[in-house]
Amino acid sequence: MDFNLDDRQQMLVESVRRFVRSEITPGILHREREDAFPWDIIRKIWNMGIMNLTVPPSVGGNGVDILTSALIIRELACGDAGIATSAMCNDLANAVIAFHGNPEQQERFLGPFVAAPLLASFCLTEPGAGSDNSAMTTFIRKEENGSYRLNGTKCFITNASFAAQFTVFCKLEKPAGRFLSCVIVPVPEAPGEGDGKAPEQRVIDLPGGGRVTVGKPEDKLGIRLSNTASVTFEDVIVRPDQVIGDRRLGFSYIVDVLDYARPMVAAIALGTARRALDLTLAYTRERKQFGSRICDLPVARETLVAMWKKTELAELALLKAAAKIQEQASDRGLYASLAKNTAAEAALYCSAEGLHLHGGYGFTNDYEIAKLARDAHILDIYEGVREVQHMIMGREIV
Ligand SMILES: Cc1cc2nc3c(=O)[nH]c(=O)nc-3n(C[C@H](O)[C@H](O)[C@H](O)COP(=O)(O)OP(=O)(O)OC[C@H]3O[C@@H](n4cnc5c(N)ncnc54)[C@H](O)[C@@H]3O)c2cc1C
């Protein structure tokens, strides 16, 4: 394995790092308090060509490989895990189309994202189907005219209040059906930038028939700059050309997307862990107690070393997962889970211990470390909770 970045990767990492330092880090705590969706940042990220990383060059995308995508997401997450989550979930929704859509579907459903800074939602989770997504009940049923009718409710959907398109996983024919399908539901209008406040409710009557209702945005502990809401599909008419790939292979498409998604979550967690370590090093180099810098007190030094080790090991796990996925190795799922799990642990550990090393100051919302500690929890939950990653790793190694 070669750990050296090529010139393009190095250039991208440096330009995202500069962007984060100048545009995201300076006002991040103020932005979080304002509770407005950071449209201005999303637009700038889109202008830089680092949104929609999975869109292939054939439809005008940048065709960025998974390692480069992970490096970009990691750098964005050093600025804010919520912004990185919005960008990453946009990509998840579009990845299914990029991986399994035919050329016409790619042109039709990915083209608009190349032309304008639009947002997409990846709709998998349901109120009764979280870790066990096979328990989902949202379904499509074929009509006599060959179209399908989509009904069901998804929850915790990132970007939903602003999305121009929904990628929806659903059962085929009946709520308890054996097969899963994946369908694309574009909607005619998406709320523009405005003041960034998400609508309390969004009701969209579709020209082709049916209604999409997006619920009240969730009031979350962390990643507050990402938008999360429920989405209900009522009698939505889905034409056969909105069904991605084989209508019975949705489950294998989920596995493909999660193999891509888990390293991306690992990248967000790694960015969070690294930011926590950097802030804590800076703070403990400045602050003196017992006549010496906190970073020179032996027990505190031990904690700093433990934080650094977890961050470095998470980075190694991420690089290995990216290499495995790039070469389509048969054990790529195992390494995707390892990367996600290791990096989530690093983010939780570094933000909690970093907060502790900031003492009482870390417990106030004036210090970014408190925000990182709140953000870190989701990294151990979405795209598969810790126990699910352990289940996958256990199954694979045994
Ligand atoms: C901010 C945010 C953004 C999200 N974005 C999206 C999105 O864009 N699209 C989307 O589809 N979903 C999204 N999700 C949903 C997320 O992926 C789910 O919340 C997650 O998969 C867990 O499902 P659940 O919440 O139903 O928890 P549950 O599955 O009910 O699990 C609850 C707890 O039970 C335990 N548990 C579960 N399974 C096992 C097991 N096998 N063994 C042992 N213990 C277990 C774990 O401790 C777990 O934390 C998002 C969630 C949040 C909070």
The ligand as a Gaussian input file, in Angstrom:
#p B3LYP/6-31G(d) Opt

LIG

0 1
 C      -28.726000      12.903000      12.373000
 C      -29.130000      11.657000      11.659000
 C      -29.033000      11.580000      10.285000
 C      -29.440000      10.420000       9.616000
 N      -29.430000      10.402000       8.244000
 C      -30.007000       9.351000       7.601000
 C      -30.217000       9.402000       6.191000
 O      -29.852000      10.364000       5.517000
 N      -30.842000       8.349000       5.601000
 C      -31.275000       7.260000       6.309000
 O      -31.845000       6.354000       5.713000
 N      -31.099000       7.186000       7.659000
 C      -30.485000       8.213000       8.318000
 N      -30.344000       8.166000       9.692000
 C      -30.816000       7.006000      10.433000
 C      -29.693000       6.174000      11.074000
 O      -28.971000       5.481000      10.081000
 C      -30.359000       5.245000      12.116000
 O      -30.747000       6.084000      13.204000
 C      -29.426000       4.146000      12.585000
 O      -29.208000       3.207000      11.548000
 C      -29.964000       3.407000      13.811000
 O      -31.316000       3.051000      13.654000
 P      -32.343000       3.401000      14.841000
 O      -32.197000       4.842000      15.156000
 O      -33.675000       2.925000      14.445000
 O      -31.814000       2.585000      16.087000
 P      -32.147000       1.053000      16.439000
 O      -31.903000       0.179000      15.269000
 O      -33.483000       1.003000      17.089000
 O      -31.034000       0.743000      17.516000
 C      -31.062000       1.312000      18.833000
 C      -29.933000       0.691000      19.638000
 O      -30.171000      -0.716000      19.795000
 C      -28.946000      -1.403000      19.796000
 N      -28.902000      -2.381000      18.681000
 C      -29.446000      -2.277000      17.448000
 N      -29.168000      -3.358000      16.698000
 C      -28.429000      -4.183000      17.472000
 C      -27.809000      -5.454000      17.273000
 N      -27.908000      -6.127000      16.113000
 N      -27.130000      -5.996000      18.312000
 C      -27.026000      -5.350000      19.511000
 N      -27.560000      -4.138000      19.741000
 C      -28.253000      -3.558000      18.753000
 C      -27.835000      -0.367000      19.626000
 O      -27.349000       0.016000      20.888000
 C      -28.562000       0.785000      18.969000
 O      -27.934000       2.028000      19.164000
 C      -29.905000       9.302000      10.373000
 C      -29.981000       9.385000      11.760000
 C      -29.634000      10.540000      12.406000
 C      -29.823000      10.604000      13.919000

